[in-house]
Amino acid sequence: MPNIDFTLPHWAYWLGLLLFPVVGMILARRARPKQTSYSAALAYLILVTGGILGLHRFYLRSLLGLLYIPIFLFVLWSNAAERDARAELSDAINLVRVAERVVEREAPRIEAAEADIDALRAEVAAAEPESFAKKSAERRLKRAEDAMTSGRDRIATAEADLSQAQPVADAATEKRAFWANAARYAFYLILALMAIDALLIPGLVRKANESLALELPEETFIDAETAAKAAQIDPDARKPDHEWAQNWIDKLSLHAGEFVSYWAVIAVFVYYFEVISRYVFNSPTSWAHESMYLMFGMQYLIAGAYAMLTEGHVRVDIFYASMSPRRKAWTDLFTSIFFFIFAGTLLVTSYIFAMDAIAVPSGNSVVSEWARGQIGFWQMLGALSLGDWTDPSIRWGEISFNEWEVPLWPMKWMMFVGGALLVLQGISKLSKDIRVIAKGA
């Protein structure tokens, strides 16, 4: 199988986190057509992203997409067999190398001992009985004989290992080549089917839309009694997000929560790419897991204000649920003390973390010098150039320790943004509680 040697550029990662949600929010606000239909553009998108699984066929309601599944499973099976053969080959090669080193090391030692053995025996024979010289010569002779015996044993073991390992290595090489070729040809077959489908998609879309026009639309009817019971069980169950907003802070929290919610869609694409790269092309990435790990951390922090506004957080409300609105307001007013302690601590500590992240002297940017207090803010702005942001040889701020080396300071600053949004939402909730108490509702 061909290898995928692709590393996501840092600028593409951060730019994607900014632009993808904007595009998603624009598409979500488009007016929906009265009658749904299949789209050729979407079919081609699915062909590019999930064509090796036949997902474009399933989208167009064509059962021929099932043809892709066994071929794809065969590719996975072949790659697994190729990896096993590669592991066997690696073990055999290591055993061969160890045995060869043993032979190279022991052979000169045995030759040296054999060359000295006659002289040591003569020295033992010439020495006086029971003398110190004779005992010393006997010890040297004994060591030489033991070295020869142990050396011959090691060489014999190494030669036996060589005779066993070499056939295993040859068989593993052949097995690896066979399964690699099998996976490659199966993948080429999938590519050929995808190329054919790329030509057939316009006709498939037209056929799917024609069959869709013949189907009667399904009507969903909810009677008044069922709706009333649902509203009584959970009054906020069907409450739209925009009904939560009462001021600009609430709207800001709603927009922030909606913005980062689209990041979950990015994770689907990234992990899909990672799985395909790892198990189909045997090319695991060094950036997929870390990029999503950082993204979900930022999403959790920024969405905190949204969860607080829409009451989506976990709360033990065994007593709280049965209270009147005024008592709930008094309870929230009291517990807000602990909330602001937490939110204020998060805001202050995240600001410290963020400043420390850009102060790390990992490059020659003036931003790090400003964060370390070496130059003033306006001096930093005057000395800042486009190269400080675009030149790949200039690295500044805290970076990760793996091969991807992504800058971590934007993530640290998102901690501060999340803390600020949470504090603002707490202020909004506090003002609402005060109004409820003042009205006596």
C-alpha positions as CSV (number, residue, x, y, z in Angstrom):
1,M,0.0,0.0,0.0
2,P,1.2,3.6,-0.6
3,N,2.1,5.6,2.4
4,I,0.4,8.8,3.4
5,D,3.1,11.2,4.6
6,F,1.0,14.1,5.5
7,T,1.3,16.4,8.6
8,L,-1.3,19.0,9.1
9,P,0.3,22.5,9.1
10,H,-0.3,24.6,12.2
11,W,-1.8,27.4,10.4
12,A,-4.3,25.1,8.7
13,Y,-5.3,23.7,12.1
14,W,-6.1,27.0,13.7
15,L,-7.6,28.5,10.5
16,G,-9.9,25.4,10.3
17,L,-11.1,25.9,13.8
18,L,-12.1,29.5,12.9
19,L,-13.5,29.1,9.4
20,F,-15.3,25.7,9.7
21,P,-17.8,26.8,12.4
22,V,-18.5,30.1,10.4
23,V,-19.4,28.0,7.3
24,G,-21.5,25.7,9.4
25,M,-23.4,28.5,11.0
26,I,-24.1,30.1,7.6
27,L,-25.3,26.8,6.1
28,A,-27.5,26.1,9.2
29,R,-29.3,29.4,8.7
30,R,-30.1,28.9,5.1
31,A,-33.7,28.5,4.2
32,R,-34.5,24.9,3.7
33,P,-36.4,23.8,0.6
34,K,-39.9,22.5,1.0
35,Q,-39.0,19.2,-0.7
36,T,-35.7,17.5,0.0
37,S,-33.7,16.2,-2.8
38,Y,-30.3,14.5,-3.4
39,S,-27.4,16.7,-4.3
40,A,-24.6,15.8,-6.8
41,A,-22.2,18.1,-4.9
42,L,-22.8,16.3,-1.7
43,A,-22.6,12.9,-3.5
44,Y,-19.1,13.8,-4.8
45,L,-18.1,15.1,-1.3
46,I,-19.1,11.7,0.1
47,L,-17.3,9.9,-2.7
48,V,-14.1,11.7,-1.9
49,T,-14.3,11.3,1.9
50,G,-16.0,7.9,2.2
51,G,-15.9,6.4,-1.2
52,I,-13.7,3.5,-0.2
53,L,-16.6,2.3,2.0
54,G,-19.2,2.9,-0.7
55,L,-20.9,5.6,1.4
56,H,-21.8,7.6,-1.7
57,R,-23.8,4.6,-3.0
58,F,-25.7,4.4,0.3
59,Y,-26.4,8.1,0.2
60,L,-28.0,7.6,-3.2
61,R,-29.9,4.5,-1.9
62,S,-28.0,2.1,-4.2
63,L,-27.4,-1.3,-2.7
64,L,-24.3,-1.7,-4.9
65,G,-22.5,0.1,-2.2
66,L,-22.4,-3.3,-0.4
67,L,-19.9,-4.3,-3.0
68,Y,-17.3,-2.0,-1.4
69,I,-17.6,-3.5,2.1
70,P,-16.0,-6.9,1.5
71,I,-13.2,-5.4,-0.6
72,F,-12.5,-2.9,2.1
73,L,-12.6,-5.6,4.8
74,F,-10.1,-7.6,2.7
75,V,-7.8,-4.6,2.6
76,L,-7.9,-4.4,6.4
77,W,-7.3,-8.1,6.7
78,S,-4.4,-8.0,4.3
79,N,-2.8,-5.1,6.1
80,A,-3.2,-6.9,9.4
81,A,-1.5,-10.0,7.9
82,E,1.2,-7.8,6.5
83,R,1.9,-6.2,9.9
84,D,2.1,-9.6,11.5
85,A,4.6,-10.7,8.8
86,R,6.6,-7.5,9.4
87,A,6.7,-8.3,13.1
88,E,7.9,-11.8,12.4
89,L,10.5,-10.5,10.0
90,S,11.7,-8.0,12.5
91,D,12.1,-10.6,15.2
92,A,13.9,-13.0,12.9
93,I,16.3,-10.3,11.6
94,N,17.1,-9.3,15.2
95,L,17.9,-12.9,16.1
96,V,20.1,-13.2,13.0
97,R,22.0,-10.0,13.9
98,V,22.5,-11.1,17.5
99,A,23.8,-14.5,16.4
100,E,26.1,-12.9,13.8
101,R,27.5,-10.6,16.5
102,V,28.1,-13.6,18.8
103,V,30.1,-15.4,16.1
104,E,32.1,-12.3,15.3
105,R,32.9,-11.7,18.9
106,E,33.7,-15.3,20.0
107,A,35.7,-16.5,17.0
108,P,38.7,-14.1,17.6
109,R,38.6,-15.0,21.4
110,I,38.8,-18.7,20.7
111,E,41.6,-18.2,18.2
112,A,43.6,-16.2,20.7
113,A,43.0,-18.8,23.4
114,E,44.1,-21.6,21.1
115,A,47.2,-19.7,20.2
116,D,48.2,-19.3,23.9
117,I,47.1,-22.7,25.2
118,D,50.3,-24.5,24.3
119,A,52.5,-21.9,26.0
120,L,50.3,-22.0,29.1
121,R,50.5,-25.8,29.3
122,A,54.3,-25.6,28.9
123,E,54.4,-23.0,31.7
124,V,52.4,-25.2,34.0
125,A,54.7,-28.2,33.2
126,A,57.9,-26.2,33.8
127,A,56.8,-24.6,37.1
128,E,57.9,-26.1,40.5
129,P,55.2,-28.3,42.2
130,E,53.1,-26.6,44.8
131,S,54.7,-23.3,44.0
132,F,52.8,-20.0,43.6
133,A,53.9,-19.7,39.9
134,K,52.5,-23.2,39.2
135,K,49.1,-22.3,40.8
136,S,49.0,-19.0,38.9
137,A,49.8,-20.8,35.6
138,E,47.2,-23.4,36.3
139,R,44.5,-20.7,36.9
140,R,45.4,-19.0,33.6
141,L,45.3,-22.3,31.8
142,K,41.9,-23.1,33.3
143,R,40.5,-19.7,32.3
144,A,41.8,-20.2,28.7
145,E,40.2,-23.7,28.5
146,D,36.9,-22.4,29.9
147,A,36.9,-19.5,27.5
148,M,37.4,-21.9,24.6
149,T,34.7,-24.2,25.8
150,S,32.1,-21.4,26.5
151,G,33.1,-19.7,23.2
152,R,32.5,-22.9,21.2
153,D,29.1,-23.4,23.0
154,R,28.0,-19.8,22.2
155,I,29.1,-20.2,18.6
156,A,27.2,-23.5,18.3
157,T,24.1,-21.8,19.8
158,A,24.4,-18.8,17.5
159,E,24.9,-21.0,14.4
160,A,21.8,-23.0,15.4
161,D,19.8,-19.7,15.8
162,L,21.1,-18.6,12.4
163,S,20.0,-21.9,10.8
164,Q,16.5,-21.5,12.3
165,A,16.0,-17.7,11.9
166,Q,17.1,-17.4,8.3
167,P,14.3,-19.6,6.9
168,V,11.8,-17.7,9.1
169,A,13.1,-14.4,7.8
170,D,12.8,-15.6,4.2
171,A,9.3,-16.9,4.8
172,A,8.2,-13.7,6.5
173,T,9.6,-11.6,3.7
174,E,7.6,-13.6,1.1
175,K,4.5,-13.4,3.3
176,R,4.8,-9.7,3.8
177,A,5.2,-9.1,0.1
178,F,2.2,-11.3,-0.7
179,W,-0.2,-9.5,1.7
180,A,1.1,-6.1,0.8
181,N,0.5,-6.8,-2.9
182,A,-3.0,-8.2,-2.1
183,A,-3.9,-5.1,-0.1
184,R,-2.6,-2.9,-2.9
185,Y,-4.5,-4.6,-5.7
186,A,-7.7,-4.6,-3.6
187,F,-7.3,-0.9,-2.9
188,Y,-6.7,-0.3,-6.7
189,L,-10.0,-2.1,-7.3
190,I,-11.8,0.2,-5.0
191,L,-10.2,3.2,-6.7
192,A,-11.4,1.8,-10.1
193,L,-15.0,1.4,-8.8
194,M,-14.8,5.0,-7.4
195,A,-13.7,6.3,-10.7
196,I,-16.6,4.6,-12.5
197,D,-19.0,5.9,-9.9
198,A,-17.6,9.4,-10.4
199,L,-18.9,9.2,-13.9
200,L,-22.2,7.7,-12.9
201,I,-23.1,10.0,-10.0
202,P,-25.1,12.5,-12.1
203,G,-27.3,9.7,-13.4
204,L,-27.5,8.1,-9.9
205,V,-28.6,11.5,-8.4
206,R,-31.2,12.0,-11.1
207,K,-32.6,8.5,-10.6
208,A,-32.6,8.9,-6.8
209,N,-34.5,12.2,-7.1
210,E,-37.0,10.6,-9.5
211,S,-37.7,7.8,-7.0
212,L,-38.0,10.3,-4.2
213,A,-40.6,12.3,-6.1
214,L,-42.8,9.1,-6.3
215,E,-42.8,8.6,-2.5
216,L,-45.5,10.2,-0.3
217,P,-44.1,12.5,2.4
218,E,-44.4,11.2,5.9
219,E,-46.5,13.3,8.2
220,T,-45.7,13.6,11.9
221,F,-48.7,14.4,14.1
222,I,-48.5,15.1,17.8
223,D,-51.9,15.5,19.5
224,A,-52.5,18.3,22.0
225,E,-52.7,15.9,24.9
226,T,-49.3,14.4,24.3
227,A,-47.7,17.8,23.8
228,A,-49.3,19.0,27.1
229,K,-48.0,16.0,29.0
230,A,-44.5,16.5,27.6
231,A,-44.5,20.2,28.6
232,Q,-45.6,19.3,32.1
233,I,-42.9,16.7,32.5
234,D,-40.1,19.1,31.3
235,P,-41.2,22.6,30.5
236,D,-37.9,23.4,28.9
237,A,-37.6,20.2,26.8
238,R,-38.6,21.9,23.6
239,K,-37.4,25.4,24.4
240,P,-35.3,26.8,21.6
241,D,-31.9,28.3,22.3
242,H,-32.9,31.8,21.3
243,E,-35.6,31.9,24.0
244,W,-32.9,31.7,26.7
245,A,-31.3,35.0,25.6
246,Q,-32.4,38.1,27.5
247,N,-29.4,40.3,27.1
248,W,-26.2,40.7,25.1
249,I,-24.3,38.5,27.5
250,D,-26.8,35.6,26.9
251,K,-26.5,36.1,23.1
252,L,-22.7,36.1,23.3
253,S,-22.8,32.8,25.3
254,L,-25.3,31.3,22.8
255,H,-23.1,32.2,19.8
256,A,-20.0,31.0,21.5
257,G,-21.6,27.6,22.3
258,E,-23.0,27.3,18.8
259,F,-19.5,28.2,17.3
260,V,-17.6,25.5,19.2
261,S,-20.3,22.9,18.7
262,Y,-19.2,22.6,15.0
263,W,-15.8,21.5,16.2
264,A,-17.3,18.1,16.9
265,V,-17.9,17.7,13.2
266,I,-14.2,18.4,12.6
267,A,-13.3,15.6,15.0
268,V,-15.3,13.1,12.8
269,F,-13.3,14.0,9.8
270,V,-9.9,14.0,11.6
271,Y,-10.5,10.6,13.3
272,Y,-11.8,9.2,10.1
273,F,-8.6,10.3,8.4
274,E,-6.5,8.8,11.2
275,V,-8.3,5.4,11.1
276,I,-8.0,5.2,7.3
277,S,-4.3,6.2,7.4
278,R,-3.5,3.8,10.1
279,Y,-5.4,0.7,9.1
280,V,-5.6,1.1,5.3
281,F,-2.3,2.8,4.4
282,N,-0.3,1.7,7.5
283,S,0.6,5.4,8.0
284,P,-0.5,6.5,11.5
285,T,-0.4,10.3,12.0
286,S,1.6,12.1,14.7
287,W,-0.9,15.0,14.9
288,A,-4.5,13.7,14.8
289,H,-4.9,12.7,18.5
290,E,-3.1,15.8,19.9
291,S,-5.0,18.2,17.6
292,M,-8.4,16.8,18.8
293,Y,-7.2,16.6,22.4
294,L,-6.5,20.3,22.4
295,M,-9.7,21.1,20.4
296,F,-12.0,19.4,22.9
297,G,-10.2,21.1,25.8
298,M,-10.9,24.5,24.3
299,Q,-14.5,23.4,23.4
300,Y,-15.2,22.4,26.9
301,L,-14.0,25.7,28.3
302,I,-15.7,28.0,25.8
303,A,-19.0,26.1,26.0
304,G,-19.2,26.4,29.7
305,A,-21.1,29.7,29.5
306,Y,-23.6,28.2,27.0
307,A,-24.2,25.2,29.3
308,M,-24.8,27.5,32.3
309,L,-27.2,29.7,30.3
310,T,-29.3,26.7,28.9
311,E,-29.0,24.8,32.2
312,G,-27.3,22.0,30.4
313,H,-24.8,21.3,33.2
314,V,-25.2,18.6,35.8
315,R,-27.1,19.7,38.9
316,V,-28.6,17.8,41.9
317,D,-32.1,19.3,41.9
318,I,-34.0,16.9,44.2
319,F,-35.1,19.9,46.3
320,Y,-34.4,22.7,43.8
321,A,-36.9,21.4,41.1
322,S,-39.9,21.8,43.4
323,M,-39.1,25.3,44.5
324,S,-40.9,28.4,43.3
325,P,-39.1,30.8,41.0
326,R,-38.5,33.2,43.8
327,R,-37.0,30.5,46.0
328,K,-34.9,29.3,43.2
329,A,-33.6,32.8,42.7
330,W,-32.7,33.1,46.4
331,T,-30.9,29.7,46.2
332,D,-29.0,30.7,43.0
333,L,-28.1,34.0,44.6
334,F,-26.6,32.2,47.6
335,T,-24.7,29.6,45.6
336,S,-23.4,32.3,43.2
337,I,-20.8,33.1,45.9
338,F,-19.2,29.7,45.3
339,F,-19.6,30.1,41.6
340,F,-17.8,33.4,41.4
341,I,-15.0,32.0,43.6
342,F,-14.5,29.2,41.0
343,A,-15.0,31.4,37.9
344,G,-12.8,34.2,39.2
345,T,-10.0,31.7,40.1
346,L,-10.3,30.2,36.6
347,L,-10.1,33.6,35.0
348,V,-7.0,34.8,37.0
349,T,-5.1,31.5,36.8
350,S,-5.8,31.1,33.0
351,Y,-4.6,34.6,32.4
352,I,-1.3,33.7,34.2
353,F,-1.0,30.4,32.2
354,A,-1.7,32.3,28.9
355,M,1.0,34.9,29.6
356,D,3.5,32.3,30.7
357,A,2.7,30.3,27.5
358,I,3.7,33.2,25.2
359,A,6.7,34.1,27.5
360,V,8.4,30.8,26.8
361,P,11.7,31.8,25.0
362,S,11.4,29.1,22.3
363,G,12.1,31.6,19.5
364,N,13.2,35.1,18.7
365,S,9.8,36.8,18.4
366,V,9.3,40.2,20.1
367,V,6.0,38.8,21.5
368,S,7.9,36.6,23.9
369,E,10.1,39.5,24.9
370,W,7.1,41.6,25.7
371,A,5.5,38.7,27.7
372,R,8.7,38.4,29.8
373,G,8.6,42.2,30.5
374,Q,11.8,43.0,28.5
375,I,10.0,45.5,26.2
376,G,6.9,47.5,26.4
377,F,3.6,46.8,24.7
378,W,3.8,49.6,22.1
379,Q,7.5,48.8,21.5
380,M,6.4,45.2,20.8
381,L,3.7,46.3,18.3
382,G,6.2,48.6,16.5
383,A,8.8,45.8,16.2
384,L,6.4,43.1,15.2
385,S,6.6,42.1,11.6
386,L,4.7,39.6,9.3
387,G,7.7,37.3,9.4
388,D,7.1,36.7,13.2
389,W,3.9,35.0,12.3
390,T,4.6,33.4,8.9
391,D,8.3,32.4,9.0
392,P,8.5,28.7,10.0
393,S,12.0,29.2,11.3
394,I,10.7,31.6,14.0
395,R,9.1,29.7,16.9
396,W,7.8,31.6,19.9
397,G,5.7,30.6,22.9
398,E,5.1,27.3,24.4
399,I,4.9,24.3,22.0
400,S,4.0,20.7,22.4
401,F,6.7,18.1,23.1
402,N,5.8,15.6,20.3
403,E,6.8,15.6,16.7
404,W,4.0,17.9,15.6
405,E,5.3,20.8,17.9
406,V,2.0,22.8,17.7
407,P,2.0,26.1,19.6
408,L,0.1,25.8,22.8
409,W,-0.4,29.5,23.6
410,P,-3.7,29.8,21.6
411,M,-5.2,27.0,23.7
412,K,-4.0,28.7,26.9
413,W,-5.7,31.9,25.8
414,M,-8.9,30.0,25.1
415,M,-8.8,29.1,28.8
416,F,-8.9,32.8,29.6
417,V,-11.7,33.4,27.0
418,G,-13.7,30.6,28.5
419,G,-13.2,32.0,32.0
420,A,-14.3,35.4,30.9
421,L,-17.4,34.1,29.2
422,L,-18.3,32.1,32.4
423,V,-17.8,35.2,34.6
424,L,-20.0,37.3,32.3
425,Q,-22.7,34.7,32.2
426,G,-22.6,34.5,36.0
427,I,-23.2,38.3,36.1
428,S,-26.1,37.9,33.8
429,K,-27.6,35.1,35.9
430,L,-27.1,37.2,39.0
431,S,-29.0,40.1,37.6
432,K,-31.8,37.9,36.5
433,D,-32.1,36.4,40.0
434,I,-32.1,39.9,41.6
435,R,-34.9,40.9,39.2
436,V,-37.0,37.8,40.1
437,I,-36.5,38.5,43.8
438,A,-37.4,42.2,43.4
439,K,-40.6,41.3,41.5
440,G,-41.6,38.8,44.2
441,A,-42.7,36.3,41.6
